[in-house]
């Protein structure tokens, strides 16, 4: 990332130089060419970063310890698969 910031700083410097009124056409053209090369390289870096962000954004959310789990069948009878009927309060 430091390289990107250095390139951005250089690009800003080139832009300032091109805007000077006392710069020769040849020097302005050289600065422009360097700026175009820097900008293209920076664009590639941004594309790579965007790709990494897309990958990170599309990853599934990991399970956390805070997620409650429903354990509905812990008390189930192995033979019948039932936890048994309540002994009171049933209508018959």
N, C-alpha and C positions, 0 to 999 in steps of 0.2 A: 504494500500500500504506500510505503514511503516513496517508491519510484514514481507512482502515479502522482503523488503530491508534488514531487520535484518537477515532473513533466508539466503539470498544470502551472506551476510557478514560472517555468521557462516560457510556456505558451503566453502567459500574461505579459511577460517581459517583451517577447517578440511583438505582441500586439501593440504595446506602448511604443516600441521603437518604430514600427511601421507608421504610426500616426504622427510621428515627428515631421515637422515641415522641412527640416534641414537634411533629411536622409536622401541619399541618391537612389535613383530608380533601381540600379543594380543591387544595392544593399537591401532595399525593400523587397525585391524579388527573392533574394536569398533567404531573408527572414520569413517571407511568406511560404516558401518551399519547406523550410524547416518546420514551420508551424503546421503545415498540412501533414507532414510525416508524423509529428508528435500527436496531432489530433486523431489520425487513423490508428496509431498504436494505442492511444488511450481508449478509443472506441472499442477496440478488441478486448482490452482489459475489462471494460464495463460489461461487455457481453459475457465474458467468463464469470464475472461476479454475479450477474443476473441469473445465469444458468445455475450457479451454486445456490442462490437464494430460492429458485424454483424447486430445486431438489429438496432443500430443507423444508420448504413450505408444504411439499407433497408427501413427506414422510408421515407414517401413522403415529399418532400420539401414544407414547408408551403407557402401559398400565401403571398406576401409582398405588401406593399402599393405602391411600385414602379411599379408594374405590371399594364400596361395600360389596360383598359377594353374598348371594342368597344361597343358603344351604338348605334346600327344601327336603332332601331325601336322607339326611343323616340318621333319623330314627326309623327308617323304613325297615321292615322285616325282609330278610333276604329271600325267604320262600314266597311270600305273597306280594312283596313290593309295596305293602301298605304299612303305614305307621300305626294302624289299628284304629278302631272306631272309638269315639268318646264313650265313657261309661254312663254319663249323666246328660240330661238335657235333650235327648233325642225324642222326636215325635215318632210314634209308631202307629 
